[in-house]
Amino acid sequence: MTTRLKIRFRLIGPLVAGFLLTAQAPGVFADVGGASAAADLPWTRPSQEEIKARLDPLQYRVTQRDGTEAPFRNTYWDNKEEGIYVDVVSGEPLFSSREKFKSGTGWPSFYAPLEPDLIAEHTDRSLGVVRTEVRSRIADSHLGHVFNDGPQPTGLRYCINSASLRFISVDDLEKEGYGKYLSLFTEAR
């Protein structure tokens, strides 16, 4: 297997290690302890026909064809609202506004994923340099790249295409099935 095809999953951080993803309802977590298994994940990758019908041309090019959107002219690069960012294809929870920072690149940047086990990394040599591509685990959507020039505490910069994300504001988390994440924002207020 080539390095390009190797997938490396980050270990679940101690703060999320007790959560098991459940298939009871999409986007809902059950706090039942243990490690998650792929069969227990509530998100699925839609068929290619469903993906094409659901996404606009830019979202499709970015997520399905490993594209990149223009910097500073995308939906979330300067979004300051509190909430979470989910995969536009599957709804997998990927990033939180709590870990978003202004990187000056023109793309949304995060220093850590919300759910590390839902992020897959690949070696990317497409531009003649070695980079680490970031993809969603279930939908296999191209999200962007991760670099080692971010702020502490991780030192990482997840540089993500807005076209691969859907933002869910704090006020809509419960309604959208992501109520589990409300505590991230209520504890900080």
KABEL-V771216 format. One record per residue. N is the residue number from 1. NEAR is the number of other C-alpha atoms within 8 Angstrom. D_CENTER is the distance of its C-alpha to the mean C-alpha in Angstrom with 1 decimal. Layout:
n-><N,N>
near-><NEAR,NEAR>
d_center-><D_CENTER,D_CENTER>
//
This chain:
n-><1,2,3,4,5,6,7,8,9,10,11,12,13,14,15,16,17,18,19,20,21,22,23,24,25,26,27,28,29,30,31,32,33,34,35,36,37,38,39,40,41,42,43,44,45,46,47,48,49,50,51,52,53,54,55,56,57,58,59,60,61,62,63,64,65,66,67,68,69,70,71,72,73,74,75,76,77,78,79,80,81,82,83,84,85,86,87,88,89,90,91,92,93,94,95,96,97,98,99,100,101,102,103,104,105,106,107,108,109,110,111,112,113,114,115,116,117,118,119,120,121,122,123,124,125,126,127,128,129,130,131,132,133,134,135,136,137,138,139,140,141,142,143,144,145,146,147,148,149,150,151,152,153,154,155,156,157,158,159,160,161,162,163,164,165,166,167,168,169,170,171,172,173,174,175,176,177,178,179,180,181,182,183,184,185,186,187,188,189>
near-><4,5,7,8,8,9,7,7,10,8,6,9,7,6,5,8,10,11,13,13,11,11,9,6,7,8,12,13,10,8,7,7,8,8,8,9,6,5,4,10,11,12,11,8,9,10,6,6,7,8,11,9,7,7,10,8,6,9,10,12,11,16,13,9,8,8,9,8,10,6,9,9,7,12,8,8,13,9,6,5,6,10,13,13,13,14,15,9,12,12,10,11,12,15,14,13,11,6,10,11,8,7,9,5,6,10,15,15,13,14,16,11,11,8,11,13,10,12,14,13,11,14,12,10,9,6,5,5,7,9,10,11,13,14,13,15,10,10,11,8,12,15,14,12,11,12,11,7,7,11,9,7,5,8,10,14,14,13,12,11,14,13,13,15,11,11,8,11,10,10,5,8,14,10,7,9,9,12,10,8,8,11,7,7,11,7,6,5,4>
d_center-><25.5,24.5,22.1,19.9,19.5,18.9,15.6,15.0,13.0,12.8,15.1,14.2,15.4,18.6,17.2,15.1,17.5,19.5,17.1,17.5,15.5,18.3,19.2,21.3,19.2,15.8,13.4,16.0,16.1,19.5,20.6,22.8,22.3,22.0,19.3,17.2,18.3,16.6,19.3,18.4,14.8,15.2,12.8,14.4,14.2,16.7,19.6,19.7,22.2,20.0,17.1,19.7,21.2,18.1,16.6,18.6,19.7,17.4,14.2,15.9,17.0,13.6,11.6,14.8,16.9,14.8,15.9,15.4,16.2,18.8,18.3,19.5,19.8,16.4,15.3,13.2,14.5,17.0,15.6,17.1,16.8,15.6,12.8,9.2,6.5,5.7,5.7,9.1,10.8,10.3,9.0,6.9,5.9,2.8,5.2,8.8,11.6,13.6,11.9,11.9,15.0,17.3,17.3,19.8,18.0,17.4,13.7,11.2,11.1,9.8,11.9,9.8,6.6,7.4,7.8,8.7,10.1,7.1,6.5,9.6,11.6,14.5,17.4,17.9,21.5,21.5,22.8,25.4,23.5,21.3,17.6,14.5,12.2,8.5,7.7,6.0,8.8,10.5,10.4,10.5,9.1,9.6,7.0,9.6,11.2,11.6,15.2,17.6,18.8,16.7,18.3,19.3,18.7,16.5,17.7,14.4,12.9,9.4,10.7,8.3,10.0,10.4,11.5,8.3,7.2,9.5,10.6,12.4,15.1,16.6,19.6,17.9,15.8,18.8,19.7,16.4,16.3,14.0,17.1,16.3,14.3,17.4,18.9,16.5,18.0,21.5,22.2,21.6,23.9>
//
